[in-house]
Amino acid sequence: MRQWITAGFITEKDESKTLEEVAEGYLVELVNRSLLRVVERNHTGRLKCCQMHDVIRLLALNKAKEECFGKGYNGSGGTGAFSIEGAGRISVQCGNLEQLSRSCARHLRALHVFERYINVDLLKPIITSSNLLSTLDLQGTNIKMLPNEVFNLFNLRYLGLRNTEVESLPEVVGRLQNLEVLDALESKLMYLPKSIVKLRKLRYLYVCTPATSETVTIGGVKVPNGMQHLAGLRALQSIKATPEFLREVAALTELRTFDVCDVRREHSADLSNAITKMSHLVHLGIAVAEDELLRLEGLNLPPTLSMLTLGGQLEKTKMPQLFSSWSHLNSLTRLHLEFSNIDEQTLSCLFVLRGLRFLYLLKAFEGKRLDFYAGSFPKLRHLLIGYASQLNQVGIEEGAMQNLVELLFRDCPELKFLPDGIEHLAALEKLVLQDTSEELIEKLRQKRDSDECSQDVMKINHIRNVTVVLSHKGLVERIR
């Protein structure tokens, strides 16, 4: 949808809707008309991934070619058989760019590369002749350094560097005065140049260092002073905390996504002040430095918040008050906790968050027994317990997690028995046991193959999909 916006396809119908909301409405309409099929939705039920039927795709490609809207390039057809001339958009699906580099690209507005290994030198002639280019998407390629020609693209609005090898951006990036989206997630960027603050039209800035855990960014990307000038930003992700940055980010009141890393004790006041002013915030991520406690007392979360990710140890004595202060957040549906130091006693503090639909505890639980009491997490649909090295018992009372659809245990080596009371989870459709005790996994596999109707088999008889995984053996097996 961001590419639709930067391409100019989306215009505001009225002042009550943002460009993003209008774009999402169009996407939903395409689904409703059966032109797209939903593959995945996010935790709020919004569309995350869609697929086009082969027949519809062929019709779309033919129509795009007929109207000079766009073409697909796969390198076949022999020398000189392919021409960009007149095409507004090109989708590159092979690494052989020789034919493409010899074509005139003066009408080109969007270039999407879907091949990992490309010769950057062969991109230069295309970029040089593409003065109208507004979208350059190099996501997933092996590119390490952007050609200088990119920074002469005055009309560029979308620059996609996600999952590339790019390690730095030069100061001349400041020339891209019309840039609205810079997506460099999962790249090798460690810092942003000073000139980034000149890009006053930026709406989305996604960066991420390689040093990440499963859900929480550990390191963070360094940004220069002056970030308050990017007043239109809606997303700012994986930024390394400094006192200056946290004071400046308070001016970015349009943020919907904010993710900050390497937070220290002395940052608490500035961070709380900044978040208080983000009245539209939907996604928030906070990760502390390795030797720090996650100090969140006094943090007032906005009522719009839907997803919260916290990385770092929480103070056990302050957990009851902390989570109780968030119990009024009806929109909070997804919570990720990592390294949180939760145990048997403090887990119950989470039960006040009754609107949760997704709960991920990764290296967050340090106790031996997990108990879910009747009435706990009434709306929860997905639960992941990961890297709980001491966990050996799980109890589920009747009436707990009545809407749970998916339950995953990952790297819980001491878990030798199925959760006691798992039979009460009537809505459960999927159970995954990944690297729990080998004893439990082998027991379930053997009893699946035998005629014996054991108590364990009866417990999970209502679950449609039961999958076991032993990573060190390369075993991934669906036993139901």
N, C-alpha and C positions, 0 to 999 in steps of 0.2 A: 504494500500500500504506500510505503514511503516513496518508492520509485514512481508510482502513479502521480503522487503529489509533485515531486520534483520535475516530472516530465510535463506538468501543466495540464494533466487530464482532469484534475479535480478542482472545482471552484466552489466557493462557499455559497450554498443555496440561501441561507439566512444567517443572521448574526448569532443565533442560538446554537449552531452546530460548528464544530471545528472542522478543518479539512480532513483530519483523521477520521472523524465520525462519519463524514459524508462518504469517504472512501470505503469505510467498513460497510456502510449501507449498500454500496454498489456490489461489494463482494458477496454479501448475504443474498442480494437479488440474483446474482449469477448462480448461486447454489440453489435457490428456490426455483429457478427456471431449469434446473437439471443440466446446466452447462458445466458445472464443476461438482465434484464429489468430495465430501468432507472426509479427510483422512485422520485429522487430529484436532482436538479443541484444547484450549488452555484451561487453567484452573477456574476461570470465571465462566467457562462455557463459550467463549469467543473463538472464532475460527483461527487455527494456528497453521494448518497445512491442508492444502486441497490438491486434487488430482483431476486432470482433464481426460475424458474418454478418448480413445484413439481416433474414433470417427470425427468427433468434434475438433480434435487437434488438427487432423488433416484438412478439414474445412477451414479452420482458422488460418493455417499456414498458406493455403491457396488464396484466401481472401487477402491476407497480409501482402502476399506477393503481387496480387492483381492491383492493389491500391498503393503499391510502393511503401507500405507501412513498415515492412521488415522482411528479412530473409534469414534462413539458417544456413550455416557454412560448415561442411564436414570434410573438406579437402579433397573430395572425389570429383571426377569429371575431367581430369586432364588439364594441361597447361592452358591458361587463358579462358577456361570454361566458366569461371565465376566472376561476376562483376558486382561491386557495391553501388555502382552508378544509379542514382535515383532512390536507393533504399534509405529509409529513415532509421532503421534499427537492424543490427546484425547480432545473431547468436552464433558464437564460435564453439564448435564441438570437436575440434581436433587440434593437435599441436603444430601442424604444417600450415604456416601462415603465408607461404610464398605467394600463392595466387592472390590472397587478400591484400598483401602489401603492395602489389602492383596496380591495385584498383584505385580509382578516384573516389574519394570519400567526402566530397564537399557538402553533400546533403545529409550526412550521417549525424544522428542525434543521440543514439545510444549504442554502446558496444558492450556486449556481455560475453565473457570468456568462461567456458565450462570445461576446460582441459587443464590438468595439473601442470604439465610441462610445456612451457612456451618459450620461444626465442624473443626476448624483449626487443632486440634490435629490429625485428620485423614488425613490431607494433608502431615504431616511430613514424614511418611514412604515413600510416593510417591516421595517427593522432595529429600529425603536422597539417594534414589536409582537411581535418575535421573541425573547422572553426565553430560549427554550430553544436558540437558535442555537449550534451547536458548530463549524460549518464555514462560513467566508466566503471564497469563492474568486473574486477579481477579476482573475485572471491574464489579461494581454493587453489590458486595458481602458485607456482614456486618462485614468483618474482621476489627479489631481495631489495631492489632499489627502483623507484619510479623514474622513468625517463624524464629529463628536463622539459621535454615538449609538453608533458602533462600540465605543467604550471603556467602555460600560455593559453590554456583553455578558459577564456574569460566567462563563457556561458556554463561551465561545469557546475552542476547542482548536486550530483550524487557521485561519491567516490567510494567504491567498495573494495576494501582490502582485507576482509575477514578471512582468517585461516591462510594467510600468506606468510612469507618469510621476511617481510619488510621490517627493518630494525629501527629506522629513523625517517623523519620527514625533514626536508631542508627548510630554511627560513623563507624561501620563495613560495612556500605554500600560502603565504599571506596574499599572494596575487589573486587567488581564487575567491574573489569578492562575492560571488553569487552562490558559493557552496552552502548547501543546506544540510547535507548528510555526510558525515565521515564515519564509516563503519570499519573499524580495525580490530574487532574482537578476535581473540585467538591468534593475533599476529605477534611479532617480536618487539613491538614498540615498548620502550622503557620510559620515554619522556616525550613531551610535545614541545615544539619550538616556540620561541617568544611571539612569533608572528601569528600564532593561532588565534590570538585575541583580536586580530584585525578582521576575522571572518564573522562580521556582525549578523549575517543571515543564517548562521548555523542553528539548526533546530535539534539535531541528533548527533551526539558525539559518543561513539562507542569505542573504547579501547580496553585492552586487557593484556596483562603480562602472562608469560608461560607459567609462572609460579602460582598455580591455582590448585585448590583442593577440589573435592567433588562439587561443591556448590558455592564455596566462599573464595573470593579472590584474596590471596595472601599478601602479595607485594604492593600492587598499585602502580599506576603510571604517574610520573611527576608532571605537573602542569606549571606554566609560568604565572607570574603575578598579572592581574588585570582581567581575570575570568569574569568579573562582574559586568564587563562590557558585552558579554554574549547573552543579552537579556532575553532573547527569544528561545533559548535552549529548553527543550522538553525532555531530553534524556542525557544524562551525564553518568558514565559508568566506569567503575574500577579506577578511581582517582586516589592517589596517595595523599593522606591528610597532612596538612601543615596549618599552623595558626592563621597565616595570611589567606590561604585558600578557603578555610572554613568561614572566615569573616566575609570574604568576597562572595561566596556562594549563597549567602543569605539574600543577595539581590536577585537571584534567579528564581523568581516566584512562579514561573510558568512550568517548572520541572514536574514531570510525571514519573520519571525514573531517576533515582539517585543512588549511587553505590560508592561508598567511600571505604578506604582500606588504611591499615597501619595507624589506627586511631589510638591516641595515648590519653592518659588521665588528664593532662593539662588542656586537652582539646574539648572536654566535656561541655563546658559552658557555651563555647562558640558553636559546637555541633547542635546542641539543643536549641539554641537561638535560631540557627539557620533552618532547621527542620520545622520549627514552629511557623515560619513564614511561608513554607511550601504548601499552600492550601489546596493544591490540586494533586498532591503526590499519591501515586498508585503503588509503585514498587520502591521499596527501601532496603538497602543492604548496608550493614555496618560490620566491619571486621577490625579487631584490635591487633596491635603489635604482639609478637609472640610472648613477651614477658609481662603482659598487662592483663588486668581484669576488665571485663566489659561492664563499664559503669553507665547505667542507663536511667538512674533515678532522676526524676525531674523531666524526663523526655516525654513531651506531649505529642503523640502521634496524631496526624490529621484524620478526620473521619472518612476521608476518601481512600485510605490505605487498604489495598487488597492483598499484597504479598510482602512479607517481612522475612529477611534473611539476616541471621546474627551469627557471627563467627568469633568465638572467644569465651573464656570462662565467666560464668555468672556467679555472683555472690549468693550463696545458698540462703543466708539470712534475709536477703532482700527480694528473693524470688516471689514469695506470696504477694507482697505489696506491688511489685513490678507488674506481674501478670494481671492482678486484679484491676490495676489502673487502665488496662487495655480491654477489659471485658465488655465495655460499651461499644467497641468497634465492630459494628454489625457487618461492615464490608470486608473485614479481615478474614480471608478464606484460605490463605496458604502461609504456612510457617516453616522455615528451614532453620534448624539449630545445629551448630557444629562446635565441637570442643566445649560444650556448655557446662559440663560437670554436674549433670543431673543424676540424682540417685533415687532409691525407692521412696524416700520421704518427700522429695521436692517435685517428683513427677506429677503428683496430684494438683500442684499449683497451676498446671496447664489446663485443667479441666474447666476452668472458668471461661476459656475461649470456646464457647459453645457453637460458634459459627464456622469453625475450621472445617474445610473439606479436604485439605492436603496437609499432612504433617510428616516432615522428614527429620529424623534424629540421626545424625551422622557423627560418630565419635562424641556423641553428646550424653549418652547414658553410661554411667560408671557403676551401676548397681548389679546385683545378682538376680533380682526378681522384678519383673514388670507386672503391675496389676491394673487392670482397667475395670472400674466399678460400674454398676448399673447406672445408666443415665449419662455416662461420660461420653463426650464427643458425639452428640446425636446426629450431626450432619456430616461427619467425617466419611470420606469415600476412599482415600488413598493413605496408607500408612507405611512408611519405610523406617526400619530400625537397622542401622548399619554400624559396623565396627564397634560393637559392644562386646569387648573381650571377656568380660566376666559373666555376662548374662547366661543363666542356665535354666530359668523358669519364667514362664509367661502365663498369667491367669486372666481370663476374660469372663466376667460375670454376665449372667443373662440380662439383657437390656442395655449392655454397653455397645457402643459403635454399631447401632442397628442398621446403618446405611453403608457400612464399609463394603467396598467392591474389590479392592486390591490390597493385599497384605504381603510385604516383602521383608525378609530377614537376610541381611548381607554381612558376611564376615563376623559371625557370632559363633566362634569355634566351640564354646562350652554348651551350646544349646543342643541337648540330646533327646528332647521330647517335644512333641507337638504342643502348641499352647493349650493349656487346660481350659476347656470351655469354647474352643474354636467352633464346636458344633452349634453354638448359639448365634453365630454370625450368618444368619439366613440369607443375607444379600450378597455374601462373598462369592465372587466369580473367579478370582485368580489368587493363588498362593505360590510364592516363589521362595525357595530355600536355597540360598546361594552361599556356599562355604560356611554352612553351619557344621555341626559335628558330622564327621563321615559316618559315624555309627547310625545317626538318625536317617541320613540320606539312603544308606545301603539297606536299612531296615524297611523303609518305604518302598524301595525298588523291588526287594525280594518278595514282599507281601503282595505287591501288585501282580507279580508273576505267579503267585501260588493261588490255590483255591481257598485258602484259609481266609475267613471273614474276620479279621482281627479288629480289636478295639480302635487301633489307629486308623485303619481303612474306613471304619464306620464313621469316625469323627469328621473325615474330609469327603465323605461320599457325596455331599451336596455341592461341592466346589467343582465347577466346570473345567478349570485349568489349574493343574498342580504341576509345577516345574521345579526340578532339582538341578543344582549346578555345583560341580567340584572343579574349580579353576585349575588346580595343579594336575588334574588328570585329563583336562580338556573335555570334561563331561557336561553336556547340557541335554537334559532329557525331560520330556513331558510325560509324566506318569499317569495323568488323567486328561 
